[in-house]
């Protein structure tokens, strides 16, 4: 989960929101929504114990076409677009060389893809070590930031608070924050690789999401405490600006380098998980059969397919366009999965199962669905082109579904 958004999206949020309390509310709300999704996915995932995430869930709950289109979203956008965004952030944060943004990003993603073609053990070690180092870095930044006196001059008051949190800009900013929390559902894509999914899946989903929510909220507080809003507005490398303010240019550049290197683990996680959806689809649909796992259960061809799509994003889109484009589609897909909790609870077989049960049902499900609908509505209103492009992608996916039906 911990990746690009925590270090980059604040600058975009500050374009329209100026109240720091509203900003912190945004991050807490984003965390609560991610937790609401995690509760729901834990219930669905322990009822349908198969890898593949939304592709498997929606195929089972609704209809194979719905699952296929969700898998299509994952195949074309769900992982490739965030990988592209993360690669851009890594290169942007790198402080010691003026590297060509797009081509360096492509080379970086290619290298990580290559690492994941070796073995599951290699992938696991690389992911665990880099994630641990990233959490240590963020915790260090938070602790030092809490100790240091405030230098931003920003007043944490409630002036214009209710005006901002009820505005369309707040809804759009929630898309950025939701992207920052994206990955809370990633464990469901590799369910079958857990030794005990019934126990491990809820812990991974809910425990991980809660920890990240605490880290993210405190991190944004430190950013706003140390640097003025005017200097952060519209900036992509917020972490660098804050680190330089806190430690001076030389030490700040070292923190920037550390952020750059450790954001690689976010890329690694998505490169690892995404192709598992494609390989799951390859088992069911002849058009994708080429992308099945090899003898070592590594989806090598699916890994390189995702790399190719990521390259297209890097060559054709801007950071903000890619974020909105993928954010709308991912919100739609996850909302349908959360809605699936209601369907499963009506199914007596699943209702009597010993799997995880979401607490306070249906409070968290309704909360998640209401905000998902609101985010899609405001995205359509403010980013009409990107939203229409996202919907058009579904029509292309439907075309490939029809081709598959003819090949079966």
PAGU-793485 format. One record per residue: residue in three letters; x, y, z of N, C-alpha, C in turn. Coordinates in steps of 0.2 Angstrom, whole numbers, plus 5000, padded with zeros to 4 digits. Each point is the difference from the previous one (the first is absolute). Layout:
% residues N
alaXYZXYZXYZ...
END
This chain:
% residues 408
unk500449945000499650065000500450065000unk500550005004500450075001500450014994unk499950054996500350024994499950074998unk500050014994500050074997499650055003unk499349985001499550055002500250045006unk500349975005500150035007500550054999unk500450004995500650054999499850054994unk499549994996499950044995499350034999unk499549985003499350024999499850065003unk500450025006499850065004500050064996unk500550014996500150064996499450014995unk499749944997499450014996499450025004unk499949975006499550015005500050085002unk500550035001500150075002499850054994unk500049974994499850054995499350035001unk499549965003499350025002499950015007unk500349965004499950005007500550035004unk499850055004500650045004499949995008unk499549975002500049995007500349935002unk500550015004500449945002499649955004unk499550025004499649955003499649964995unk499750034995499649974995500549954996unk500650024999500549954997500149945005unk500150015006500149945005499349965000unk499550035000499349974999500049954994unk500250034995500049964993500449945001unk500650005003500449945001499749955005unk499750035005499749955005499449974996unk499650044997499449974996500249954995unk500650014996500249964996500249935003unk500350005006500249945004499449975002unk499550035002499449975002499649964994unk500050034995499849974994500449944998unk500650015000500449944998499949945005unk499950025007499949955005499349974998unk499550044998499349974998500149954995unk500450024995500149954994500449945003unk500550015004500349945003499649955004unk499550035004499649965003499549964995unk499850034995499649974995500449944996unk500650024998500449964996500249935004unk500150025007500249945004499449955001unk499450025000499449965000500049964993unk500050044995499949974993500649954999unk500650025002500649964998500049945004unk499850005006500049935004499449964998unk499550034997499449964997500249974993unk500450034996500249984994500850005000unk500349945002500750005001500449984994unk500050054995500449994994500450074999unk500549994997500450064997499750034994unk500150075000499850034994499650075002unk499850015006499750065002499350014997unk499950064998499350014997499849964994unk500549984996499849964994499749935003unk500249975005499749945003499450015003unk500050065005499450015004499450024996unk500150054995499450024996499749954995unk500549964998499849944996499549955004unk500249995006499649955004499450045003unk500050065002499450035003499550024995unk500250034994499550034995500049964994unk500550004996500049974993500750004997unk500249954997500750004997500150064996unk499650034997500150074996500350055005unk499650015005500250055005500749995003unk500149935002500749995002500550014995unk499849984993500550014995500250074999unk499550055000500150074999500450035006unk499949975006500550025006500749984999unk500049934997500749984998500350044995unk499650024995500350044995500250075003unk499750035004500250065004500749995003unk500049945004500749985003500549994995unk499949974994500549984995500250074997unk499650044998500250064996500150065004unk499750015006500150065004500249995007unk499749955003500050005008500749995003unk500449974996500750005003500550044995unk499950004994500550034995500050075001unk499450045002500050075001500350025006unk499949975006500350015006500849995000unk500249954996500749994999500350054997unk499750034994500250064997500150065004unk499550015004500050065005500549995005unk500149945003500649995005500750014996unk500049984994500750004997500150084999unk499550044998500150074999500250035007unk499749985005500250035007500749985002unk500249944998500749985002500550044997unk499950014993500550044996500050075003unk499450035001499950075002500350015007unk500049955004500350015007500849995000unk500249974995500749995000500450064999unk500450025005500350075001500650014996unk500449954998500750024998500249994993unk499450004996500250004993499350024996unk500150044995499450024996499949954994unk499649945003499949954995499450014996unk500149974993499450014996499449965003unk499450035001499549975005499749944997unk499850004994499649954997500449944999unk500650014997500449944998500449975006unk500150045005500349975006499449965004unk499450035000499549965003499949934996unk500050004994499949944996500549955002unk500750025000500549965002499949975007unk499850045005499949985006499549945001unk499450014997499549965000500249934996unk500450014995500349944997500449965004unk500450035004500549975005499649965005unk499550035003499649975005499649944997unk499850014994499649944997500549944999unk500650024998500549945000500149975006unk500050035006500249975006499449955002unk499450024998499449965002499949944995unk500449994995499949954996500549945003unk500350015005500549945002499649955005unk499850025005499649965005499650035005unk499549975003499650035005500450025006unk500549965002500450015005500450065000unk500350024994500350064998499550065001unk499449994997499550055000499950025008unk499949955004499850015007500550035004unk500649984999500650035004500150084998unk500050014993500050074998499550045003unk499449985000499450045002500050015007unk500249955004499950005007500650055003unk500650004997500550045003499950074998unk499850014993499950074998499450045004unk499549965001499450025004500250025007unk500449965003500250015007500450075001unk500550014995500450065000499650064999unk499549994995499550064999499650025006unk499849955004499650025006500550035005unk500649985001500550035004500150074998unk500150014994500150074997499450055002unk499449974999499450055001500050015008unk500149955004499950005007500550055002unk500650004998500650055002499850074998unk499750014994499850074998499550025004unk499549965002499450025005500350025007unk500449955003500250025006500450065001unk500550014995500450065000499650064999unk499550004996499550054998499650025006unk499849955004499650025006500450035005unk500749985001500450045005500250074998unk500150014993500350074998499450055001unk500250065001499450055000499750024994unk499450025000499750024993500350054997unk500250004993500350054996499650024994unk499449974999499650024994499650065001unk499950025006499550065001499349994998unk499849934999499449984998499650005007unk499450025000499550005005499549945000unk500049965005499649944999499350025004unk499650044996499450035003499449974995unk499450015002499549984997499650054995unk500450054998499750054996499949974993unk499450014998499749974993500049935000unk500149965006500049935000499449974997unk499450025002499449964997499950024993unk500250064998499950024993500549954996unk500649995002500449964996499849935000unk499849975006499949935000499349984996unk499650054999499449994996500150024993unk500650014998500150034993500149944995unk499950024993500249954995500849995000unk500450055002500749995000500249955005unk499650005006500249945005499949934997unk499450004996499949934997500549984995unk500250054996500649994995500649985004unk500250045005500649985004499949935003unk499449985002500049935003500249954995unk499950014993500349964995500749995001unk500450065001500749995001500249965006unk499650025005500149965006499949935000unk499449984996499949934999500549974996unk500350034995500649974997500549995004unk500250055005500549995005499949945004unk499449985002499849945004500049944995unk500050004994499949954996500549945001unk499849945000500549955002499749965006unk499550035003499749975006499749944999unk499849994993499749934998500549954997unk500650025000500549964996500049935002unk499949995006500149935003499549954997unk499550024997499549964997500249984993unk500550034998500249974993500549945001unk500249995006500549945001499749965005unk499349995001499749975005500349925001unk500149974994500249935000500749995002unk500450065000500749995002500150015008unk499450015003500050005008500049935002unk500349985006499949945003499349995003unk499850055003499350005003499650064999unk499750004994499650064998499550035005unk499749955003499550025005500250045006unk500649995002500350045005500550064998unk500449984994500550054998499650064996unk499549984996499750054996499750065004unk499649995005499850065004500550045003unk500549965003500650045003500450044995unk500149984994500450044995499650064998unk499349994998499650054998499850055005unk499849985006499850055005500550035004unk500549955002500650035004500450044996unk500249984994500450054996499750064998unk499350004999499750074998500050045006unk499949985006499950045006500750035002unk500549964999500750035001500250054995unk499849994994500250054995499650075001unk499349995002499650065001500350045006unk500349975005500350045005500750034998unk500449974996500650034997499850054995unk499649994996499850054995499850075003unk499549995005499750065003500550045004unk500549975004500550035003500550034995unk500149974995500550024995499850074997unk499350004998499850064997500050065005unk499849985006500150055006500750035000unk500549965000500750025000500150054994unk499849984994500150044994499750075001unk499450005003499650075001500350045005unk500349965005500350045006500750034998unk500449974996500650024998500150054995unk499650004995500050044994499450034998unk500050074998499450034999499649974994unk499350015000499649984995500250034993unk500250065000500150034994500649974996unk500549975004500649974997499949934998unk499449975003499949934998499549994995unk499650054999499450004995500349994993unk499749954997500249984993500649964999unk500449995006500649964999499949935000unk500549964996499949935000500549975006unk500650035001500549975004499950035007unk499450005003499950035007500549975005unk500149945000500549975005500750035000unk500250014994500750044999500050075003unk499550044999499950065002500050015008unk499649955003499950005007500749975003unk500349954997500649985003500650055000unk500050044994500550055000499950065005unk499450015001499850055005500249985007unk499949935002500149975006500749995002unk500449984995500749985001500550044996unk499850054996500550034996500149974993unk500350034995500049974993500449945000unk500549995003500449944999499749945003unk499850005006499749955004499349994996unk499650054999499450004996500049964994unk500650014996500149964994500149935001unk500349985006500149935001499349975002unk499650045003499349975002499649994993unk500150054996499750004993500249944996unk500749985001500249944996499749945003unk500050005007499749945003499349994998unk499650055000499350004998500049974993unk500450034996500049984993500149924999unk500549985004500249934999499549955003unk499750025006499549965003499350004997unk499950054996499450004996500049944995unk500649984999500049944995499749945003unk499949995007499649955002499350004998unk499750065000499350014997500049974993unk500450024996500049974993500149935000unk500449975004500249935001499349965002unk499750035005499349975002499549994994unk500050064996499549994995500249964994unk500750004999500249964994499949935002unk500149985006499949935003499349984999unk499550045003499449985001499650004993unk500050064996499650014994500049944995unk500549974998500049954996499749945002unk499949995007499649945002499250014998unk499850064999499350004997500049984993unk500550024996500049984993500149924999unk500449975005500149934999499449975003unk499650035004499349975002499550004994unk500050054997499650014994500249954994unk500749995000500249954995499849935001unk499849985006499849945001499349994997unk499650054999499350004999499850024992unk500550044998499850034993500649994995unk499849984994500649984995500450064998unk499750065000500350054997500650025004unk500049985007500650025004500449945002unk499849944997500449945002500750004999unk500350044996500750014999500350035007unk499650035004500350035006499949965007unk499949934999500049965006500749995003unk499949985007500749995004500449954996unk500750005001500449954998500149955005unk500449954999500149945004500150025008unk500450065001500150025007499550045003unk499450004996499450055003500250074999unk500450024996500250074999499750024993unk499550055000499750034994500550044996unk500549974997500550044997499750054994unk499649964996499850044994499550065002unk499649985005499550055003500450065003unk500649995003500450055003500350054994unk500249974995500250044994499550044997unk499449975000499450034997499850065004unk500050005007499950055004500550064999unk500749984999500550044999499950044993unk499749974995499950034994499450055001unk499549995003499550045001500250065005unk500449995005500350055004500450054996unk500449974995500450054995499550044996unk499549984998499550044996499850065004unk499849985007499850065004500550055001unk500649985001500650045001500150054994unk499949974994500250044994499450054998unk499449985003499450044997499750045005unk500049995007499650045004500450045005unk499750055003500250035006499949975006unk500350025006499949975006499250015002unk499850065000499350015002499549974996unk500149994993499549974995500049925002unk500649975001500049935002499649995006unk500150045005499849995007499250004999unk499750054997499350015000499749944996unk500349984994499849954996499949935003unk500649995004500049935003499550005007unk500050065003499750015006499249994999unk499750024995499349994999499849934999unk500449974995499949934999500149955006unk500550015004500249965006499450015005unk499850065001499450025004499449964998unk499850004994499549964997500049935002unk500649974999500149935000500049985008unk500350045004500049985007499350015003unk499650054998499350015002499649944999unk500049974994499649944998500249945005unk500650005002500249955004499750015007unk500150065003499750015006499249995000unk499750024994499349985000499849935000unk500549964998500049935000499949975007unk500250035005499949985007499249995001unk499650044997499350005001499849934997unk500249994994499849944996500249945003unk500650005003500349935003499649995007unk499850055003499649995006499349984999unk499850014994499349974998500149934998unk500649984999500149934998500149965006unk499649955001500049965007500749965001unk500249984994500749965000500550045003unk500150064997500550055003499950035007unk499350015001499850035006500249955006unk500049944999500149955005500749985001unk500450034995500749985000500450025006unk500649985001500450025006500550054999unk499950044994500450054998500050065004unk500450054999499950075003499450034999unk499750045005499450044999500250075002unk499850044995500150075001499650035006unk500350045004499750035006499550054998unk499550015004499550055000499650004993unk500049954997499649994993499350035001unk499850044995500450024994500350075000unk500150035006500350075000500650014996unk500549965000500650024996499949994993unk499649954998499849994993499750064997unk499450025004499750064997500450065000unk500450015005500550065000500550004994unk500249944998500549994995499650014993unk499449984999499750014994499850074999unk499750035005499850074999500650054998unk500649995003500550044998500349984993unk500049944999500249984993499650034995unk499350005001499650034995500150074999unk500150045006500250075000500650014996unk500549965001500750024997499949994993unk499749954997499949994993499650064997unk499550025004499650054997500450074999unk500450025005500450065000500549994995unk500349944999500549994995499750014993unk499449984999499750014994499950074998unk499850045006499950074999500650044999unk500549985003500650055000500549974995unk500149934999500549974995499649964995unk499650034996499549974996500449954995unk500550034997500449964995500349945003unk500450015005500349945003499549945002unk499450035003499549955002499749974994unk499850034995499749974994500549954997unk500750025000500549954997500049945005unk499950005006499949955004499549954999unk499450034999499449964998500149974993unk500350044995500149974994500449945000unk500550005005500449945001499649945001unk499450005004499649955001499749974994unk499850054995499749974994500549964996unk500750025000500549964997500049935003unk500050005007500049945003499449964998unk499450035000499549964997500149974994unk500350034995500249984994500449935000unk500550015005500449945000499749945004unk499550015004499549955002499749964995unk499750044995499649974994500549964996unk500650024999500549964997500149945003unk500150005007500149945004499449954999unk499450035000499449955000500049974993unk500350034995500049964993500649955000unk500550015004500649965000499949945005unk499550005005499949955004499649944997
END
